[in-house]
């Protein structure tokens, strides 16, 4: 049986050119911090690698320990950032008081809700429930799925409201071509991998973004998938231009940009408690207003804006909520790649602040996503340009 002592965490990284050597080097560095064999291994990697060879290199060192992970848009670890396209990061964990189970599914594009149900069942089945009263789930999925909220709804139907979900949509170094998730030695496209975490105590998922609303609440009155045609019964682009007080010159990195007071914009989907669920918004090549995830007809929204100080200002509070009352070994973080883009020269500051707030005894480990998962008290839980965290 795994020890009930505090979980031990080790982090290793590599930017070596060869896939297998990079995997072996990062895994060996991670295991060097452990006194026992790992009970869970998480891997984040650039798509520049031969991914099956990379995982084989990792498993040369970690053996048959359960492994999950995703391709990334860069990743962060212990306050440092590996920029997109450059390397691999490995986290090795002993079980301590936790029980880990890993499951995966494919075929999400055909039925993301059914896939979410199957994913939760598979991960839960793989977990030894002995000594656990509570649970959380970490989910990684194809970042180009486009129906992420439906996946989370499926997970919710099995896990229920008492099991929070954290995680992120896989990246591909900002190429928007092909992403993958990892289960053991498998690289899956069009799929998802989930880690069920059985725990003797509640595991809160903390989330924040630093976006603030501008203007009055609006109602989406005509939408077709991710294309928003009308807001408040009028052409959507016209309404947004009025809200922002000027013309929009176009799109940059998928986000509407303008000079002056508002450096970036998004939609805030108004939740029942008044909080905002952030949805990225941009103009496509035909000048249509699109969101990064579909909005339902009659969804209440507000235009939201953010500055670097706003985005970075939420980090300390997120860490405090995720770690409250506990002395965790590791803080898992999931940050939207849009945050890295929008912070520009201050991009690495978010990771540094995460580590500072977590303290020197807690490792930090995360990646930049194509969308963040943080389901806490409702079935909703897919975010953009947001930071989510789970502490173990």
C-alpha positions in Angstrom: 0.0 0.0 0.0 1.2 3.5 -0.7 2.6 5.5 2.2 0.2 7.9 3.9 3.0 10.4 4.4 3.0 13.7 2.6 3.2 13.2 -1.2 6.7 13.7 -2.7 7.1 15.6 -6.0 10.0 15.8 -8.4 10.3 17.9 -11.5 12.6 17.4 -14.4 13.0 19.2 -17.8 15.0 19.0 -20.9 15.4 20.9 -24.2 17.6 18.3 -25.8 17.0 17.8 -29.6 16.6 14.0 -29.5 13.2 12.9 -28.3 14.2 9.7 -26.4 17.2 11.4 -24.7 15.1 14.4 -23.7 12.4 12.1 -22.2 15.0 10.1 -20.3 16.9 13.2 -19.0 13.7 14.9 -17.8 12.3 11.8 -16.2 15.6 11.0 -14.4 15.8 14.5 -12.9 12.2 14.2 -11.7 12.7 10.8 -10.1 15.9 11.9 -8.4 13.8 13.9 -5.9 11.7 10.9 -4.8 12.6 8.3 -2.2 10.0 5.8 -3.6 8.8 4.7 -7.0 6.3 7.2 -8.6 2.6 6.6 -8.4 1.8 9.2 -11.1 3.8 10.8 -13.9 2.7 13.9 -15.8 4.4 14.9 -19.0 4.1 18.2 -21.0 6.0 18.5 -24.3 6.5 20.5 -27.5 5.1 19.0 -30.7 8.6 19.4 -32.2 9.4 16.0 -30.8 8.8 12.5 -32.1 6.2 12.0 -29.3 6.1 8.2 -29.1 9.9 8.2 -28.9 9.7 10.8 -26.2 7.3 8.8 -24.1 9.4 5.7 -24.6 12.3 7.6 -23.2 10.3 8.8 -20.1 9.0 5.2 -19.5 12.5 3.8 -19.8 13.0 5.6 -16.4 9.6 5.6 -14.8 8.6 2.1 -15.8 4.9 1.2 -15.7 3.9 4.0 -13.4 0.6 5.6 -14.6 1.4 8.4 -17.1 -0.8 11.2 -18.4 -0.1 14.5 -20.1 -0.4 16.7 -23.2 1.4 18.6 -25.9 1.8 22.2 -24.9 2.2 25.8 -25.9 5.2 26.0 -23.5 5.1 25.0 -19.9 6.2 26.3 -16.5 7.9 24.6 -13.5 9.2 25.9 -10.1 8.9 29.5 -11.2 10.6 29.1 -14.6 9.1 29.1 -18.1 9.9 26.9 -21.1 8.8 28.8 -24.1 6.7 27.2 -26.9 8.6 24.9 -29.2 11.5 24.2 -26.9 11.3 21.2 -24.5 9.7 18.6 -22.3 8.8 18.7 -18.6 8.1 15.7 -16.3 6.5 15.6 -12.9 6.8 12.5 -10.8 4.6 12.0 -7.7 4.5 9.4 -4.9 1.0 8.6 -3.8 1.2 9.7 -0.2 -2.4 10.0 1.0 -3.8 10.0 -2.6 -4.9 7.3 -5.0 -4.4 8.0 -8.7 -6.2 6.3 -11.6 -5.7 7.2 -15.3 -8.2 6.6 -18.2 -8.5 7.8 -21.7 -11.0 8.0 -24.6 -10.9 8.7 -28.3 -13.5 9.8 -30.9 -14.4 13.0 -29.0 -15.3 14.9 -32.2 -18.3 12.6 -32.8 -19.7 12.6 -29.2 -17.8 14.8 -26.7 -20.5 14.5 -24.0 -20.5 10.7 -24.2 -16.7 10.7 -24.3 -16.7 12.8 -21.1 -18.9 10.2 -19.4 -16.7 7.4 -20.6 -13.5 9.2 -19.5 -14.7 9.8 -15.9 -15.8 6.2 -15.6 -12.5 4.9 -17.0 -10.3 7.0 -14.7 -12.5 6.2 -11.6 -12.4 2.5 -12.3 -8.6 2.6 -12.4 -8.4 4.1 -8.9 -8.1 2.2 -5.7 -10.8 3.8 -3.4 -9.2 2.6 -0.1 -8.9 5.4 2.4 -10.5 8.1 0.2 -13.7 10.0 0.9 -13.2 12.8 -1.6 -12.0 13.2 -5.2 -10.9 15.6 -7.9 -10.2 15.0 -11.6 -7.5 16.3 -13.9 -8.4 16.3 -17.6 -6.3 16.8 -20.7 -8.0 16.9 -24.1 -7.4 17.6 -27.8 -7.0 21.3 -27.9 -8.6 21.7 -31.3 -11.8 19.8 -30.4 -13.9 23.0 -30.4 -16.6 21.4 -28.0 -14.7 21.4 -24.8 -17.7 22.4 -22.6 -19.6 19.4 -23.9 -16.7 17.1 -22.8 -16.8 18.7 -19.3 -20.6 18.3 -19.2 -20.1 14.5 -19.8 -17.5 14.3 -17.0 -19.9 16.1 -14.7 -22.7 13.6 -15.4 -20.6 10.9 -13.9 -18.4 12.7 -11.4 -21.2 14.9 -10.0 -21.0 18.3 -8.4 -18.9 17.0 -5.5 -15.8 16.3 -7.7 -14.1 19.4 -9.0 -12.3 19.3 -12.3 -9.0 21.0 -13.3 -6.9 20.7 -16.4 -6.4 22.1 -19.9 -6.8 21.7 -23.6 -3.6 20.5 -25.3 -1.5 22.9 -27.4 0.8 22.6 -30.3 3.3 25.5 -29.9 0.6 27.9 -31.3 0.5 26.2 -34.7 -3.2 25.3 -34.5 -2.6 22.2 -36.5 -2.6 19.1 -34.3 -2.5 18.5 -30.6 -2.1 15.3 -28.6 -2.7 13.8 -25.1 -0.6 11.1 -23.5 -1.8 7.9 -21.7 1.1 5.5 -20.9 3.0 5.1 -24.1 0.1 6.2 -26.3 -0.2 9.6 -28.1 -3.9 10.2 -28.7 -5.5 12.7 -31.1 -9.2 13.5 -31.0 -9.2 12.2 -27.5 -8.8 12.9 -23.8 -7.0 11.5 -20.8 -8.2 11.9 -17.2 -6.6 11.4 -13.8 -8.9 10.5 -11.0 -7.5 11.7 -7.7 -8.9 9.9 -4.6 -8.2 11.9 -1.4 -9.0 11.8 2.3 -9.9 15.5 2.2 -11.5 17.9 -0.3 -9.3 19.2 -3.1 -10.5 22.6 -4.2 -9.9 23.9 -7.7 -9.1 27.6 -7.7 -9.6 29.8 -10.7 -9.2 33.5 -11.6 -8.5 35.7 -14.6 -8.2 39.4 -13.9 -10.6 40.5 -16.6 -13.1 43.2 -15.8 -16.4 44.1 -17.5 -17.0 47.3 -19.4 -20.4 48.6 -20.6 -23.8 47.2 -19.9 -24.8 43.5 -19.9 -25.8 42.3 -23.4 -27.8 39.4 -24.8 -26.6 37.1 -27.6 -29.7 36.9 -29.8 -28.4 35.0 -32.9 -25.5 32.6 -32.9 -24.4 29.7 -35.2 -21.8 27.6 -33.5 -18.9 30.0 -32.8 -20.2 32.7 -35.1 -22.1 35.4 -33.2 -24.4 37.2 -35.7 -26.5 39.4 -33.4 -26.3 40.9 -30.0 -29.4 42.6 -28.6 -31.0 42.1 -31.9 -28.4 44.0 -33.8 -25.3 43.1 -35.9 -22.8 41.8 -33.4 -19.7 43.6 -34.7 -21.6 46.9 -34.7 -22.6 46.4 -31.0 -19.0 45.5 -30.0 -17.5 48.5 -31.8 -19.9 50.8 -29.9 -19.1 49.1 -26.6 -15.4 49.7 -27.1 -15.8 53.2 -28.4 -14.1 53.0 -31.7 -13.1 50.9 -34.7 -11.5 47.5 -34.5 -8.4 47.2 -36.8 -8.5 43.4 -36.9 -7.2 40.3 -35.2 -3.9 39.4 -33.7 -3.1 35.9 -32.5 -6.8 35.3 -32.5 -7.7 38.1 -30.2 -9.2 41.5 -31.1 -6.6 44.2 -30.4 -6.6 48.0 -30.3 -4.3 50.7 -29.1 -5.2 53.1 -26.3 -7.0 52.3 -23.0 -8.1 48.7 -23.8 -5.3 46.5 -24.9 -7.3 43.4 -25.2 -10.9 42.2 -25.2 -13.0 39.1 -24.6 -16.6 38.2 -23.7 -17.5 37.5 -20.1 -20.3 35.0 -20.0 -22.3 36.1 -16.9 -22.7 33.3 -14.4 -25.6 33.0 -12.0 -23.4 34.3 -9.1 -22.4 37.4 -11.2 -18.9 36.2 -12.0 -17.6 36.1 -15.6 -16.6 33.0 -17.5 -14.1 34.3 -20.1 -14.6 33.5 -23.8 -12.0 34.6 -26.3 -13.4 36.6 -29.2 -11.9 37.6 -32.6 -12.8 38.7 -36.1 -12.4 36.0 -38.8 -11.2 36.6 -42.3 -14.7 37.5 -43.4 -15.1 40.1 -40.7 -17.5 37.9 -38.6 -17.3 37.9 -34.8 -16.3 34.5 -33.5 -15.8 33.0 -30.0 -13.3 30.3 -29.1 -16.2 28.2 -27.7 -19.9 28.3 -28.7 -22.2 30.6 -26.8 -25.8 29.6 -26.3 -28.6 31.7 -27.8 -29.8 34.3 -25.2 -26.5 34.0 -23.3 -26.0 37.1 -21.1 -22.5 38.6 -21.7 -20.4 41.6 -21.1 -17.4 42.9 -23.0 -14.3 42.3 -20.7 -10.9 43.9 -20.8 -7.7 43.3 -18.9 -4.2 44.8 -18.4 -1.1 42.9 -17.4 -1.3 44.1 -13.8 -4.9 42.8 -13.6 -3.9 39.4 -14.9 -0.9 39.1 -12.6 -2.8 40.4 -9.6 -5.0 37.3 -9.3 -2.2 34.8 -8.9 -1.7 35.2 -5.1 -5.4 34.7 -4.4 -5.6 31.6 -6.6 -2.7 30.0 -4.8 -4.2 30.9 -1.4 -7.6 29.3 -2.3 -6.0 26.2 -3.8 -3.7 25.5 -0.8 -5.8 26.8 2.1 -5.4 24.7 5.3 -2.9 22.4 3.7 0.9 22.1 3.1 0.9 20.6 -0.5 3.9 19.1 -2.3 2.9 20.4 -5.7 0.6 23.1 -7.2 -0.7 22.1 -10.7 -1.3 25.2 -12.8 -3.2 25.6 -16.1 -2.8 28.9 -17.9 -4.3 30.0 -21.2 -1.7 30.7 -23.8 -3.5 33.9 -24.5 -2.3 35.1 -21.1 1.3 34.5 -22.2 0.6 36.3 -25.4 -1.1 39.3 -23.8 1.5 39.7 -21.0 4.2 39.9 -23.6 7.5 40.8 -22.0 6.0 40.1 -18.6 4.9 36.6 -19.6 7.3 34.8 -17.3 6.2 36.8 -14.3 3.0 34.7 -13.8 5.0 31.5 -13.2 7.4 33.4 -10.9 4.5 34.7 -8.9 2.9 31.3 -8.7 6.1 29.9 -7.2 6.5 32.8 -4.8 3.0 32.5 -3.5 3.3 28.7 -3.2 6.5 28.9 -1.2 9.8 27.1 -1.5 8.5 23.8 -0.1 5.9 23.4 -2.8 6.8 22.6 -6.4 4.8 24.3 -9.2 4.1 22.6 -12.5 1.9 23.5 -15.4 1.4 24.3 -19.1 0.0 26.9 -21.4 -3.3 25.6 -22.8 -5.8 26.2 -25.6 -8.4 26.5 -22.9 -8.5 25.8 -19.2 -10.8 23.4 -17.2 -11.9 24.6 -13.8 -15.3 23.1 -12.9 -16.0 24.0 -9.3 -19.7 24.4 -8.4 -21.6 24.0 -11.6 -21.6 22.0 -14.8 -19.8 24.8 -16.6 -16.1 24.9 -16.4 -14.4 25.7 -19.8 -12.4 29.0 -19.7 -10.2 31.1 -21.9 -7.3 33.4 -20.8 -7.7 32.2 -17.3 -5.5 30.6 -14.6 -6.6 27.5 -12.8 -4.8 25.5 -10.0 -5.1 22.3 -8.0 -2.8 21.5 -5.1 -1.7 18.0 -4.0 
